Amino acid sequence: MIERRERKPYWRHTKWQMLASLIPFLAVIIVLPLYADRLNSSRFMGFPLGYFLSLHGLVLIAVITVASFVNRQDAIDHWHGAHEDV
């Protein structure tokens, strides 16, 4: 259990870590559709390139973002003494 005086710094680190994880993911979600029409003129494996990147790229970026978030959150938990003893 985390001590009362450590809660504010813990949640501050957690909030900043969450923002740092969401910003790259949201940037890709916003930027990729802007270039999808230009990318669709090329083909990859029979699919328009913009469609292919949207379909596979966003899933890959989501998995990487979640994995890095979990890893960094675990480090924050250990730093503040809030980790689970498993």
PDB file of N, CA, C and O in Angstrom, chain B, residues numbered from 101:
ATOM      1  N   MET B 101       0.840  -1.184   0.000  1.00  0.00           N
ATOM      2  CA  MET B 101       0.000   0.000   0.000  1.00  0.00           C
ATOM      3  C   MET B 101       0.879   1.240   0.000  1.00  0.00           C
ATOM      4  O   MET B 101       1.875   1.308   0.721  1.00  0.00           O
ATOM      5  N   ILE B 102       0.517   2.182  -0.784  1.00  0.00           N
ATOM      6  CA  ILE B 102       1.289   3.414  -0.900  1.00  0.00           C
ATOM      7  C   ILE B 102       0.940   4.349   0.259  1.00  0.00           C
ATOM      8  O   ILE B 102      -0.219   4.470   0.656  1.00  0.00           O
ATOM      9  N   GLU B 103       1.949   4.991   0.775  1.00  0.00           N
ATOM     10  CA  GLU B 103       1.725   5.908   1.896  1.00  0.00           C
ATOM     11  C   GLU B 103       0.989   7.154   1.426  1.00  0.00           C
ATOM     12  O   GLU B 103       1.058   7.527   0.255  1.00  0.00           O
ATOM     13  N   ARG B 104       0.294   7.785   2.342  1.00  0.00           N
ATOM     14  CA  ARG B 104      -0.543   8.937   2.018  1.00  0.00           C
ATOM     15  C   ARG B 104       0.259  10.091   1.401  1.00  0.00           C
ATOM     16  O   ARG B 104      -0.211  10.729   0.459  1.00  0.00           O
ATOM     17  N   ARG B 105       1.452  10.362   1.916  1.00  0.00           N
ATOM     18  CA  ARG B 105       2.245  11.495   1.406  1.00  0.00           C
ATOM     19  C   ARG B 105       2.843  11.220   0.023  1.00  0.00           C
ATOM     20  O   ARG B 105       3.298  12.142  -0.655  1.00  0.00           O
ATOM     21  N   GLU B 106       2.838   9.957  -0.387  1.00  0.00           N
ATOM     22  CA  GLU B 106       3.385   9.586  -1.693  1.00  0.00           C
ATOM     23  C   GLU B 106       2.319   9.544  -2.792  1.00  0.00           C
ATOM     24  O   GLU B 106       2.650   9.351  -3.962  1.00  0.00           O
ATOM     25  N   ARG B 107       1.061   9.720  -2.433  1.00  0.00           N
ATOM     26  CA  ARG B 107      -0.002   9.565  -3.423  1.00  0.00           C
ATOM     27  C   ARG B 107       0.014  10.645  -4.496  1.00  0.00           C
ATOM     28  O   ARG B 107      -0.157  10.342  -5.677  1.00  0.00           O
ATOM     29  N   LYS B 108       0.217  11.909  -4.101  1.00  0.00           N
ATOM     30  CA  LYS B 108       0.213  12.987  -5.094  1.00  0.00           C
ATOM     31  C   LYS B 108       1.341  12.822  -6.116  1.00  0.00           C
ATOM     32  O   LYS B 108       1.077  12.883  -7.317  1.00  0.00           O
ATOM     33  N   PRO B 109       2.597  12.612  -5.677  1.00  0.00           N
ATOM     34  CA  PRO B 109       3.656  12.408  -6.688  1.00  0.00           C
ATOM     35  C   PRO B 109       3.410  11.168  -7.557  1.00  0.00           C
ATOM     36  O   PRO B 109       3.719  11.169  -8.749  1.00  0.00           O
ATOM     37  N   TYR B 110       2.859  10.126  -6.961  1.00  0.00           N
ATOM     38  CA  TYR B 110       2.572   8.904  -7.722  1.00  0.00           C
ATOM     39  C   TYR B 110       1.568   9.191  -8.835  1.00  0.00           C
ATOM     40  O   TYR B 110       1.790   8.821  -9.987  1.00  0.00           O
ATOM     41  N   TRP B 111       0.468   9.847  -8.490  1.00  0.00           N
ATOM     42  CA  TRP B 111      -0.543  10.129  -9.504  1.00  0.00           C
ATOM     43  C   TRP B 111      -0.068  11.162 -10.512  1.00  0.00           C
ATOM     44  O   TRP B 111      -0.473  11.115 -11.674  1.00  0.00           O
ATOM     45  N   ARG B 112       0.779  12.092 -10.096  1.00  0.00           N
ATOM     46  CA  ARG B 112       1.345  13.059 -11.042  1.00  0.00           C
ATOM     47  C   ARG B 112       2.196  12.322 -12.083  1.00  0.00           C
ATOM     48  O   ARG B 112       2.074  12.582 -13.280  1.00  0.00           O
ATOM     49  N   HIS B 113       3.052  11.406 -11.631  1.00  0.00           N
ATOM     50  CA  HIS B 113       3.856  10.631 -12.573  1.00  0.00           C
ATOM     51  C   HIS B 113       2.982   9.767 -13.482  1.00  0.00           C
ATOM     52  O   HIS B 113       3.254   9.638 -14.676  1.00  0.00           O
ATOM     53  N   THR B 114       1.942   9.182 -12.912  1.00  0.00           N
ATOM     54  CA  THR B 114       1.046   8.330 -13.690  1.00  0.00           C
ATOM     55  C   THR B 114       0.311   9.133 -14.753  1.00  0.00           C
ATOM     56  O   THR B 114       0.166   8.670 -15.884  1.00  0.00           O
ATOM     57  N   LYS B 115      -0.161  10.341 -14.403  1.00  0.00           N
ATOM     58  CA  LYS B 115      -0.869  11.169 -15.382  1.00  0.00           C
ATOM     59  C   LYS B 115       0.047  11.598 -16.520  1.00  0.00           C
ATOM     60  O   LYS B 115      -0.351  11.541 -17.683  1.00  0.00           O
ATOM     61  N   TRP B 116       1.278  12.028 -16.204  1.00  0.00           N
ATOM     62  CA  TRP B 116       2.209  12.445 -17.241  1.00  0.00           C
ATOM     63  C   TRP B 116       2.612  11.270 -18.133  1.00  0.00           C
ATOM     64  O   TRP B 116       2.800  11.427 -19.340  1.00  0.00           O
ATOM     65  N   GLN B 117       2.739  10.106 -17.528  1.00  0.00           N
ATOM     66  CA  GLN B 117       3.075   8.915 -18.297  1.00  0.00           C
ATOM     67  C   GLN B 117       1.942   8.568 -19.241  1.00  0.00           C
ATOM     68  O   GLN B 117       2.192   8.173 -20.380  1.00  0.00           O
ATOM     69  N   MET B 118       0.704   8.704 -18.797  1.00  0.00           N
ATOM     70  CA  MET B 118      -0.453   8.426 -19.646  1.00  0.00           C
ATOM     71  C   MET B 118      -0.501   9.395 -20.824  1.00  0.00           C
ATOM     72  O   MET B 118      -0.755   8.983 -21.956  1.00  0.00           O
ATOM     73  N   LEU B 119      -0.262  10.662 -20.571  1.00  0.00           N
ATOM     74  CA  LEU B 119      -0.240  11.643 -21.660  1.00  0.00           C
ATOM     75  C   LEU B 119       0.880  11.354 -22.646  1.00  0.00           C
ATOM     76  O   LEU B 119       0.690  11.466 -23.857  1.00  0.00           O
ATOM     77  N   ALA B 120       2.045  10.984 -22.131  1.00  0.00           N
ATOM     78  CA  ALA B 120       3.180  10.666 -23.003  1.00  0.00           C
ATOM     79  C   ALA B 120       2.896   9.435 -23.857  1.00  0.00           C
ATOM     80  O   ALA B 120       3.447   9.301 -24.949  1.00  0.00           O
ATOM     81  N   SER B 121       2.056   8.548 -23.379  1.00  0.00           N
ATOM     82  CA  SER B 121       1.694   7.367 -24.159  1.00  0.00           C
ATOM     83  C   SER B 121       0.601   7.671 -25.184  1.00  0.00           C
ATOM     84  O   SER B 121       0.607   7.105 -26.277  1.00  0.00           O
ATOM     85  N   LEU B 122      -0.314   8.540 -24.850  1.00  0.00           N
ATOM     86  CA  LEU B 122      -1.434   8.833 -25.741  1.00  0.00           C
ATOM     87  C   LEU B 122      -1.094   9.784 -26.880  1.00  0.00           C
ATOM     88  O   LEU B 122      -1.651   9.663 -27.971  1.00  0.00           O
ATOM     89  N   ILE B 123      -0.196  10.721 -26.648  1.00  0.00           N
ATOM     90  CA  ILE B 123       0.094  11.733 -27.664  1.00  0.00           C
ATOM     91  C   ILE B 123       0.620  11.128 -28.970  1.00  0.00           C
ATOM     92  O   ILE B 123       0.111  11.489 -30.031  1.00  0.00           O
ATOM     93  N   PRO B 124       1.622  10.220 -28.952  1.00  0.00           N
ATOM     94  CA  PRO B 124       2.057   9.640 -30.237  1.00  0.00           C
ATOM     95  C   PRO B 124       0.953   8.843 -30.932  1.00  0.00           C
ATOM     96  O   PRO B 124       0.817   8.909 -32.154  1.00  0.00           O
ATOM     97  N   PHE B 125       0.166   8.092 -30.161  1.00  0.00           N
ATOM     98  CA  PHE B 125      -0.919   7.309 -30.745  1.00  0.00           C
ATOM     99  C   PHE B 125      -1.957   8.233 -31.382  1.00  0.00           C
ATOM    100  O   PHE B 125      -2.395   7.980 -32.504  1.00  0.00           O
ATOM    101  N   LEU B 126      -2.353   9.286 -30.694  1.00  0.00           N
ATOM    102  CA  LEU B 126      -3.334  10.217 -31.247  1.00  0.00           C
ATOM    103  C   LEU B 126      -2.778  10.963 -32.455  1.00  0.00           C
ATOM    104  O   LEU B 126      -3.516  11.251 -33.396  1.00  0.00           O
ATOM    105  N   ALA B 127      -1.488  11.276 -32.436  1.00  0.00           N
ATOM    106  CA  ALA B 127      -0.876  11.945 -33.579  1.00  0.00           C
ATOM    107  C   ALA B 127      -0.954  11.071 -34.829  1.00  0.00           C
ATOM    108  O   ALA B 127      -1.252  11.566 -35.916  1.00  0.00           O
ATOM    109  N   VAL B 128      -0.691   9.791 -34.680  1.00  0.00           N
ATOM    110  CA  VAL B 128      -0.776   8.885 -35.828  1.00  0.00           C
ATOM    111  C   VAL B 128      -2.216   8.754 -36.303  1.00  0.00           C
ATOM    112  O   VAL B 128      -2.470   8.727 -37.508  1.00  0.00           O
ATOM    113  N   ILE B 129      -3.152   8.672 -35.377  1.00  0.00           N
ATOM    114  CA  ILE B 129      -4.563   8.554 -35.759  1.00  0.00           C
ATOM    115  C   ILE B 129      -5.023   9.793 -36.524  1.00  0.00           C
ATOM    116  O   ILE B 129      -5.855   9.686 -37.425  1.00  0.00           O
ATOM    117  N   ILE B 130      -4.496  10.963 -36.178  1.00  0.00           N
ATOM    118  CA  ILE B 130      -4.899  12.202 -36.843  1.00  0.00           C
ATOM    119  C   ILE B 130      -4.146  12.405 -38.151  1.00  0.00           C
ATOM    120  O   ILE B 130      -4.742  12.834 -39.139  1.00  0.00           O
ATOM    121  N   VAL B 131      -2.845  12.107 -38.179  1.00  0.00           N
ATOM    122  CA  VAL B 131      -2.012  12.410 -39.344  1.00  0.00           C
ATOM    123  C   VAL B 131      -2.191  11.390 -40.472  1.00  0.00           C
ATOM    124  O   VAL B 131      -2.243  11.775 -41.640  1.00  0.00           O
ATOM    125  N   LEU B 132      -2.286  10.116 -40.149  1.00  0.00           N
ATOM    126  CA  LEU B 132      -2.359   9.090 -41.189  1.00  0.00           C
ATOM    127  C   LEU B 132      -3.540   9.278 -42.146  1.00  0.00           C
ATOM    128  O   LEU B 132      -3.343   9.146 -43.354  1.00  0.00           O
ATOM    129  N   PRO B 133      -4.740   9.574 -41.681  1.00  0.00           N
ATOM    130  CA  PRO B 133      -5.840   9.797 -42.638  1.00  0.00           C
ATOM    131  C   PRO B 133      -5.622  11.014 -43.549  1.00  0.00           C
ATOM    132  O   PRO B 133      -6.170  11.064 -44.650  1.00  0.00           O
ATOM    133  N   LEU B 134      -4.835  11.985 -43.102  1.00  0.00           N
ATOM    134  CA  LEU B 134      -4.567  13.147 -43.954  1.00  0.00           C
ATOM    135  C   LEU B 134      -3.772  12.766 -45.195  1.00  0.00           C
ATOM    136  O   LEU B 134      -3.924  13.395 -46.242  1.00  0.00           O
ATOM    137  N   TYR B 135      -2.931  11.749 -45.095  1.00  0.00           N
ATOM    138  CA  TYR B 135      -2.090  11.316 -46.206  1.00  0.00           C
ATOM    139  C   TYR B 135      -2.605  10.047 -46.877  1.00  0.00           C
ATOM    140  O   TYR B 135      -1.966   9.546 -47.803  1.00  0.00           O
ATOM    141  N   ALA B 136      -3.728   9.524 -46.442  1.00  0.00           N
ATOM    142  CA  ALA B 136      -4.231   8.258 -46.973  1.00  0.00           C
ATOM    143  C   ALA B 136      -4.537   8.336 -48.465  1.00  0.00           C
ATOM    144  O   ALA B 136      -4.255   7.383 -49.191  1.00  0.00           O
ATOM    145  N   ASP B 137      -5.098   9.432 -48.938  1.00  0.00           N
ATOM    146  CA  ASP B 137      -5.417   9.541 -50.367  1.00  0.00           C
ATOM    147  C   ASP B 137      -4.159   9.494 -51.220  1.00  0.00           C
ATOM    148  O   ASP B 137      -4.137   8.836 -52.259  1.00  0.00           O
ATOM    149  N   ARG B 138      -3.110  10.190 -50.786  1.00  0.00           N
ATOM    150  CA  ARG B 138      -1.857  10.165 -51.540  1.00  0.00           C
ATOM    151  C   ARG B 138      -1.205   8.791 -51.485  1.00  0.00           C
ATOM    152  O   ARG B 138      -0.600   8.340 -52.458  1.00  0.00           O
ATOM    153  N   LEU B 139      -1.333   8.133 -50.344  1.00  0.00           N
ATOM    154  CA  LEU B 139      -0.735   6.805 -50.203  1.00  0.00           C
ATOM    155  C   LEU B 139      -1.508   5.739 -50.970  1.00  0.00           C
ATOM    156  O   LEU B 139      -0.930   4.720 -51.348  1.00  0.00           O
ATOM    157  N   ASN B 140      -2.790   5.948 -51.205  1.00  0.00           N
ATOM    158  CA  ASN B 140      -3.602   4.945 -51.903  1.00  0.00           C
ATOM    159  C   ASN B 140      -3.227   4.795 -53.366  1.00  0.00           C
ATOM    160  O   ASN B 140      -3.628   3.816 -53.995  1.00  0.00           O
ATOM    161  N   SER B 141      -2.471   5.731 -53.932  1.00  0.00           N
ATOM    162  CA  SER B 141      -2.047   5.577 -55.326  1.00  0.00           C
ATOM    163  C   SER B 141      -1.029   4.447 -55.471  1.00  0.00           C
ATOM    164  O   SER B 141      -0.892   3.886 -56.558  1.00  0.00           O
ATOM    165  N   SER B 142      -0.317   4.105 -54.402  1.00  0.00           N
ATOM    166  CA  SER B 142       0.614   2.968 -54.411  1.00  0.00           C
ATOM    167  C   SER B 142      -0.095   1.756 -53.829  1.00  0.00           C
ATOM    168  O   SER B 142      -1.042   1.878 -53.052  1.00  0.00           O
ATOM    169  N   ARG B 143       0.390   0.577 -54.228  1.00  0.00           N
ATOM    170  CA  ARG B 143      -0.211  -0.661 -53.729  1.00  0.00           C
ATOM    171  C   ARG B 143       0.842  -1.494 -53.012  1.00  0.00           C
ATOM    172  O   ARG B 143       2.020  -1.488 -53.372  1.00  0.00           O
ATOM    173  N   PHE B 144       0.387  -2.213 -51.985  1.00  0.00           N
ATOM    174  CA  PHE B 144       1.247  -3.140 -51.236  1.00  0.00           C
ATOM    175  C   PHE B 144       0.457  -4.413 -51.008  1.00  0.00           C
ATOM    176  O   PHE B 144      -0.587  -4.386 -50.357  1.00  0.00           O
ATOM    177  N   MET B 145       0.943  -5.532 -51.538  1.00  0.00           N
ATOM    178  CA  MET B 145       0.275  -6.827 -51.437  1.00  0.00           C
ATOM    179  C   MET B 145      -1.156  -6.766 -51.987  1.00  0.00           C
ATOM    180  O   MET B 145      -2.045  -7.446 -51.475  1.00  0.00           O
ATOM    181  N   GLY B 146      -1.374  -5.962 -53.016  1.00  0.00           N
ATOM    182  CA  GLY B 146      -2.684  -5.864 -53.640  1.00  0.00           C
ATOM    183  C   GLY B 146      -3.641  -4.882 -52.996  1.00  0.00           C
ATOM    184  O   GLY B 146      -4.724  -4.636 -53.527  1.00  0.00           O
ATOM    185  N   PHE B 147      -3.265  -4.324 -51.873  1.00  0.00           N
ATOM    186  CA  PHE B 147      -4.119  -3.360 -51.179  1.00  0.00           C
ATOM    187  C   PHE B 147      -3.582  -1.953 -51.393  1.00  0.00           C
ATOM    188  O   PHE B 147      -2.372  -1.772 -51.535  1.00  0.00           O
ATOM    189  N   PRO B 148      -4.461  -0.951 -51.419  1.00  0.00           N
ATOM    190  CA  PRO B 148      -3.969   0.430 -51.435  1.00  0.00           C
ATOM    191  C   PRO B 148      -3.125   0.687 -50.183  1.00  0.00           C
ATOM    192  O   PRO B 148      -3.491   0.258 -49.089  1.00  0.00           O
ATOM    193  N   LEU B 149      -2.004   1.382 -50.342  1.00  0.00           N
ATOM    194  CA  LEU B 149      -1.049   1.553 -49.252  1.00  0.00           C
ATOM    195  C   LEU B 149      -1.651   2.302 -48.067  1.00  0.00           C
ATOM    196  O   LEU B 149      -1.355   1.955 -46.924  1.00  0.00           O
ATOM    197  N   GLY B 150      -2.471   3.298 -48.293  1.00  0.00           N
ATOM    198  CA  GLY B 150      -3.104   4.027 -47.194  1.00  0.00           C
ATOM    199  C   GLY B 150      -4.014   3.130 -46.372  1.00  0.00           C
ATOM    200  O   GLY B 150      -4.028   3.203 -45.143  1.00  0.00           O
ATOM    201  N   TYR B 151      -4.768   2.290 -47.053  1.00  0.00           N
ATOM    202  CA  TYR B 151      -5.649   1.346 -46.364  1.00  0.00           C
ATOM    203  C   TYR B 151      -4.813   0.339 -45.573  1.00  0.00           C
ATOM    204  O   TYR B 151      -5.120   0.047 -44.418  1.00  0.00           O
ATOM    205  N   PHE B 152      -3.768  -0.185 -46.188  1.00  0.00           N
ATOM    206  CA  PHE B 152      -2.917  -1.185 -45.536  1.00  0.00           C
ATOM    207  C   PHE B 152      -2.267  -0.613 -44.281  1.00  0.00           C
ATOM    208  O   PHE B 152      -2.253  -1.275 -43.244  1.00  0.00           O
ATOM    209  N   LEU B 153      -1.729   0.600 -44.354  1.00  0.00           N
ATOM    210  CA  LEU B 153      -1.092   1.212 -43.192  1.00  0.00           C
ATOM    211  C   LEU B 153      -2.102   1.521 -42.097  1.00  0.00           C
ATOM    212  O   LEU B 153      -1.813   1.364 -40.911  1.00  0.00           O
ATOM    213  N   SER B 154      -3.281   1.960 -42.502  1.00  0.00           N
ATOM    214  CA  SER B 154      -4.313   2.228 -41.497  1.00  0.00           C
ATOM    215  C   SER B 154      -4.728   0.949 -40.789  1.00  0.00           C
ATOM    216  O   SER B 154      -4.900   0.929 -39.570  1.00  0.00           O
ATOM    217  N   LEU B 155      -4.884  -0.098 -41.550  1.00  0.00           N
ATOM    218  CA  LEU B 155      -5.351  -1.352 -40.987  1.00  0.00           C
ATOM    219  C   LEU B 155      -4.306  -1.985 -40.074  1.00  0.00           C
ATOM    220  O   LEU B 155      -4.611  -2.340 -38.936  1.00  0.00           O
ATOM    221  N   HIS B 156      -3.098  -2.125 -40.557  1.00  0.00           N
ATOM    222  CA  HIS B 156      -2.058  -2.826 -39.796  1.00  0.00           C
ATOM    223  C   HIS B 156      -1.222  -1.887 -38.930  1.00  0.00           C
ATOM    224  O   HIS B 156      -0.808  -2.259 -37.832  1.00  0.00           O
ATOM    225  N   GLY B 157      -0.980  -0.705 -39.407  1.00  0.00           N
ATOM    226  CA  GLY B 157      -0.125   0.229 -38.667  1.00  0.00           C
ATOM    227  C   GLY B 157      -0.729   0.678 -37.356  1.00  0.00           C
ATOM    228  O   GLY B 157      -0.034   0.752 -36.343  1.00  0.00           O
ATOM    229  N   LEU B 158      -2.010   0.977 -37.364  1.00  0.00           N
ATOM    230  CA  LEU B 158      -2.653   1.433 -36.136  1.00  0.00           C
ATOM    231  C   LEU B 158      -2.719   0.334 -35.093  1.00  0.00           C
ATOM    232  O   LEU B 158      -2.564   0.607 -33.903  1.00  0.00           O
ATOM    233  N   VAL B 159      -2.948  -0.908 -35.513  1.00  0.00           N
ATOM    234  CA  VAL B 159      -2.968  -2.020 -34.567  1.00  0.00           C
ATOM    235  C   VAL B 159      -1.579  -2.214 -33.974  1.00  0.00           C
ATOM    236  O   VAL B 159      -1.442  -2.402 -32.765  1.00  0.00           O
ATOM    237  N   LEU B 160      -0.550  -2.170 -34.810  1.00  0.00           N
ATOM    238  CA  LEU B 160       0.822  -2.327 -34.333  1.00  0.00           C
ATOM    239  C   LEU B 160       1.214  -1.206 -33.372  1.00  0.00           C
ATOM    240  O   LEU B 160       1.825  -1.465 -32.336  1.00  0.00           O
ATOM    241  N   ILE B 161       0.870   0.022 -33.705  1.00  0.00           N
ATOM    242  CA  ILE B 161       1.182   1.150 -32.837  1.00  0.00           C
ATOM    243  C   ILE B 161       0.416   1.047 -31.523  1.00  0.00           C
ATOM    244  O   ILE B 161       0.957   1.389 -30.471  1.00  0.00           O
ATOM    245  N   ALA B 162      -0.832   0.584 -31.560  1.00  0.00           N
ATOM    246  CA  ALA B 162      -1.606   0.406 -30.330  1.00  0.00           C
ATOM    247  C   ALA B 162      -0.959  -0.643 -29.426  1.00  0.00           C
ATOM    248  O   ALA B 162      -0.868  -0.442 -28.215  1.00  0.00           O
ATOM    249  N   VAL B 163      -0.514  -1.749 -29.998  1.00  0.00           N
ATOM    250  CA  VAL B 163       0.126  -2.799 -29.197  1.00  0.00           C
ATOM    251  C   VAL B 163       1.427  -2.297 -28.586  1.00  0.00           C
ATOM    252  O   VAL B 163       1.696  -2.547 -27.411  1.00  0.00           O
ATOM    253  N   ILE B 164       2.234  -1.591 -29.371  1.00  0.00           N
ATOM    254  CA  ILE B 164       3.503  -1.047 -28.858  1.00  0.00           C
ATOM    255  C   ILE B 164       3.240  -0.010 -27.776  1.00  0.00           C
ATOM    256  O   ILE B 164       3.943   0.020 -26.765  1.00  0.00           O
ATOM    257  N   THR B 165       2.234   0.844 -27.975  1.00  0.00           N
ATOM    258  CA  THR B 165       1.903   1.866 -26.989  1.00  0.00           C
ATOM    259  C   THR B 165       1.448   1.244 -25.672  1.00  0.00           C
ATOM    260  O   THR B 165       1.869   1.683 -24.601  1.00  0.00           O
ATOM    261  N   VAL B 166       0.603   0.238 -25.741  1.00  0.00           N
ATOM    262  CA  VAL B 166       0.119  -0.413 -24.520  1.00  0.00           C
ATOM    263  C   VAL B 166       1.252  -1.138 -23.808  1.00  0.00           C
ATOM    264  O   VAL B 166       1.349  -1.084 -22.582  1.00  0.00           O
ATOM    265  N   ALA B 167       2.111  -1.817 -24.567  1.00  0.00           N
ATOM    266  CA  ALA B 167       3.227  -2.538 -23.957  1.00  0.00           C
ATOM    267  C   ALA B 167       4.197  -1.571 -23.274  1.00  0.00           C
ATOM    268  O   ALA B 167       4.662  -1.844 -22.167  1.00  0.00           O
ATOM    269  N   SER B 168       4.502  -0.461 -23.914  1.00  0.00           N
ATOM    270  CA  SER B 168       5.408   0.506 -23.294  1.00  0.00           C
ATOM    271  C   SER B 168       4.755   1.168 -22.082  1.00  0.00           C
ATOM    272  O   SER B 168       5.430   1.450 -21.093  1.00  0.00           O
ATOM    273  N   PHE B 169       3.446   1.415 -22.153  1.00  0.00           N
ATOM    274  CA  PHE B 169       2.744   1.991 -21.013  1.00  0.00           C
ATOM    275  C   PHE B 169       2.818   1.062 -19.808  1.00  0.00           C
ATOM    276  O   PHE B 169       3.107   1.506 -18.697  1.00  0.00           O
ATOM    277  N   VAL B 170       2.558  -0.217 -20.021  1.00  0.00           N
ATOM    278  CA  VAL B 170       2.595  -1.182 -18.923  1.00  0.00           C
ATOM    279  C   VAL B 170       3.991  -1.255 -18.327  1.00  0.00           C
ATOM    280  O   VAL B 170       4.146  -1.295 -17.106  1.00  0.00           O
ATOM    281  N   ASN B 171       5.004  -1.272 -19.179  1.00  0.00           N
ATOM    282  CA  ASN B 171       6.386  -1.335 -18.699  1.00  0.00           C
ATOM    283  C   ASN B 171       6.749  -0.104 -17.877  1.00  0.00           C
ATOM    284  O   ASN B 171       7.323  -0.229 -16.796  1.00  0.00           O
ATOM    285  N   ARG B 172       6.423   1.073 -18.375  1.00  0.00           N
ATOM    286  CA  ARG B 172       6.745   2.303 -17.650  1.00  0.00           C
ATOM    287  C   ARG B 172       5.907   2.455 -16.389  1.00  0.00           C
ATOM    288  O   ARG B 172       6.399   2.961 -15.381  1.00  0.00           O
ATOM    289  N   GLN B 173       4.643   2.023 -16.429  1.00  0.00           N
ATOM    290  CA  GLN B 173       3.803   2.108 -15.233  1.00  0.00           C
ATOM    291  C   GLN B 173       4.324   1.173 -14.152  1.00  0.00           C
ATOM    292  O   GLN B 173       4.268   1.503 -12.967  1.00  0.00           O
ATOM    293  N   ASP B 174       4.825   0.020 -14.544  1.00  0.00           N
ATOM    294  CA  ASP B 174       5.412  -0.900 -13.578  1.00  0.00           C
ATOM    295  C   ASP B 174       6.634  -0.265 -12.915  1.00  0.00           C
ATOM    296  O   ASP B 174       6.844  -0.430 -11.714  1.00  0.00           O
ATOM    297  N   ALA B 175       7.441   0.457 -13.692  1.00  0.00           N
ATOM    298  CA  ALA B 175       8.598   1.148 -13.123  1.00  0.00           C
ATOM    299  C   ALA B 175       8.158   2.249 -12.153  1.00  0.00           C
ATOM    300  O   ALA B 175       8.772   2.425 -11.100  1.00  0.00           O
ATOM    301  N   ILE B 176       7.110   2.984 -12.496  1.00  0.00           N
ATOM    302  CA  ILE B 176       6.588   4.024 -11.602  1.00  0.00           C
ATOM    303  C   ILE B 176       6.062   3.387 -10.319  1.00  0.00           C
ATOM    304  O   ILE B 176       6.298   3.907  -9.228  1.00  0.00           O
ATOM    305  N   ASP B 177       5.357   2.272 -10.441  1.00  0.00           N
ATOM    306  CA  ASP B 177       4.837   1.578  -9.263  1.00  0.00           C
ATOM    307  C   ASP B 177       5.970   1.142  -8.340  1.00  0.00           C
ATOM    308  O   ASP B 177       5.875   1.299  -7.123  1.00  0.00           O
ATOM    309  N   HIS B 178       7.031   0.600  -8.908  1.00  0.00           N
ATOM    310  CA  HIS B 178       8.169   0.175  -8.084  1.00  0.00           C
ATOM    311  C   HIS B 178       8.856   1.377  -7.438  1.00  0.00           C
ATOM    312  O   HIS B 178       9.260   1.313  -6.277  1.00  0.00           O
ATOM    313  N   TRP B 179       8.988   2.459  -8.180  1.00  0.00           N
ATOM    314  CA  TRP B 179       9.655   3.652  -7.667  1.00  0.00           C
ATOM    315  C   TRP B 179       8.926   4.224  -6.438  1.00  0.00           C
ATOM    316  O   TRP B 179       9.559   4.645  -5.469  1.00  0.00           O
ATOM    317  N   HIS B 180       7.596   4.232  -6.496  1.00  0.00           N
ATOM    318  CA  HIS B 180       6.795   4.797  -5.416  1.00  0.00           C
ATOM    319  C   HIS B 180       6.355   3.776  -4.373  1.00  0.00           C
ATOM    320  O   HIS B 180       5.670   4.124  -3.412  1.00  0.00           O
ATOM    321  N   GLY B 181       6.742   2.532  -4.559  1.00  0.00           N
ATOM    322  CA  GLY B 181       6.383   1.501  -3.590  1.00  0.00           C
ATOM    323  C   GLY B 181       4.940   1.049  -3.675  1.00  0.00           C
ATOM    324  O   GLY B 181       4.371   0.592  -2.684  1.00  0.00           O
ATOM    325  N   ALA B 182       4.337   1.173  -4.861  1.00  0.00           N
ATOM    326  CA  ALA B 182       2.939   0.796  -5.027  1.00  0.00           C
ATOM    327  C   ALA B 182       2.793  -0.501  -5.803  1.00  0.00           C
ATOM    328  O   ALA B 182       1.682  -0.851  -6.200  1.00  0.00           O
ATOM    329  N   HIS B 183       3.882  -1.222  -6.029  1.00  0.00           N
ATOM    330  CA  HIS B 183       3.810  -2.445  -6.821  1.00  0.00           C
ATOM    331  C   HIS B 183       3.179  -3.600  -6.029  1.00  0.00           C
ATOM    332  O   HIS B 183       3.169  -3.606  -4.798  1.00  0.00           O
ATOM    333  N   GLU B 184       2.668  -4.549  -6.763  1.00  0.00           N
ATOM    334  CA  GLU B 184       2.038  -5.713  -6.141  1.00  0.00           C
ATOM    335  C   GLU B 184       3.101  -6.762  -5.908  1.00  0.00           C
ATOM    336  O   GLU B 184       3.980  -6.962  -6.746  1.00  0.00           O
ATOM    337  N   ASP B 185       3.026  -7.424  -4.787  1.00  0.00           N
ATOM    338  CA  ASP B 185       3.951  -8.515  -4.491  1.00  0.00           C
ATOM    339  C   ASP B 185       3.380  -9.798  -5.048  1.00  0.00           C
ATOM    340  O   ASP B 185       2.533 -10.438  -4.427  1.00  0.00           O
ATOM    341  N   VAL B 186       3.856 -10.172  -6.238  1.00  0.00           N
ATOM    342  CA  VAL B 186       3.350 -11.384  -6.887  1.00  0.00           C
ATOM    343  C   VAL B 186       4.449 -12.408  -6.967  1.00  0.00           C
ATOM    344  O   VAL B 186       4.234 -13.506  -7.481  1.00  0.00           O
TER     345      VAL B 186
END
